Amino acid sequence: MTTIKDSVHDHIEVVGVAEDLLDTEEVQRLRHIRQLGTVQLVYPSANHTRFEHSLGVYHLASRALDHLGIDGIRGERIRAAALLHDVGHGPYSHNVESVTHRHTGKYHDDVEELLAAGEVGEVLRANGLDPSRVAELVAGGGKYGQLVSGELDVDRMDYLVRDAHHTGVPYGTIDHERLIRELTFVDDELVLDEGNVQTAESLLLARALMNPTVYQHHVARISKAMLRRAAERLLDQPDLTAAELRRMDDTDLIASLRTTPETEAFARRLDCRDLFKRAVWAEMGDVPDHVVDADHEEVDELERRIADRAGVERGSVIVDVPGRPSMTESTTRVMVGGEMRRLGKQSPLVSALRTAQRQQWRLGVYAPGEETDAVGRAAASVLELDADGALVSDVRHGVTATLDEFSE
């Protein structure tokens, strides 16, 4: 048994197959990938890693298995999946995942090939575990995959508490001990036992509050968009594939950006926190549907048109269009009066949070500080933004004005 002191869960005891997996190259690589990517440019203490988080997920999975009475080879398989659930992450976690996915068709939980090869595959097989079945659990497949990746998964329970702890933001605080104690299976679905509507709401509320404060903070979004743009330019070079980029860690990626002429300017800006500024920051109601739903190629074309109209270089404009708001946690099932019900149907809080989520949605257009005025005006025209509500930021003078004020 290996005992590890953790900043969130105190002492974590790692045993069995998980102990054998701990020092594999694939797991140790997670020490060099930040959990929150560029969020540390907003919250300087947010430097915790995917390795710490993976240990936390393993710990909570073990607690859940003890509570549910799941042991033997099945329990070992789930514990292995919990520890390995993030080994498919590329550098800076989710920040460049959309870039590598366009080229490889793989997200971070597509790990079957990775688990079957190398040290991890050897350890799993030596412990009598089929790597493909562990990979299925990582992807949330089957009855027990819900514990690792689902609406009530231990992944979410750990990252909310851990991210809140390391950013110093209190909103992610949840009673994960109670959540685990109240887990049960009904008709092969993972649900919260009778009398736990408020417990489920607490998980939903924590995620809803952390989203605008941490995960979608405008500086985090700008730096993430710049990192994505730099990664795209890196992949335009002939000597790097998306599959290779996907297996880099944070240091590998930054080093490549610094030493590649086409990306060194982005690397310098990220190194020095000399970030682009908001030229436009628009609410969903002020943005046409065709822009909200634009795919990658359409966004590229919008950026080109904005740059041409503003008279700036193509690389000076980044259009950042988030996906439409979604709240998968509202599908969490709870037992009420002996019946299994969706939280979204049972809790009046869900409707309010959906409204808040839509109101918090923002389209961003970013540019170097000295070009935000020209880019903001051009973007307002090209994107056909509603002049009554969309905001253009003139960061040079600390002024934010509505578009109709700019047109007067």
Secondary structure, 3 states (H helix, E strand, C coil): CEEEEECCCEEEEECHHHHHHCCCHHHHHHHHCECCHHHHHCCCCCCCEHHHHHHHHHHHHHHHHHHHCCCHHHHHHHHHHHHHCCCCCCCCHHHHHHHHHHHHCCCCCCCHHHHHCHHHHHHHHHCCCCHHHHHHHHCCCHHHHHHHCCCCCHHHHHHHHHHHHHHCCHHHCCCHHHHHHCEEEECCEEEECCCCHHHHHHHHHHHHHHHHHHHCCHHHHHHHHHHHHHHHHHHCCCCCCHHHHHCCCHHHHHHHHHHCCCCHHHHHHHHHCCCCEEEEEEEHHHCCHHHHCCCHHHHHHHHHHHHHHHCCCHHHCEEECCCCCCCHHHHCEEEECCEEEEHHHHCHHHHHHHHHHHHHCEEEEEECHHHHHHHHHHHHHHCCCCCCCCEEEECCCCEEEEHHHHHC
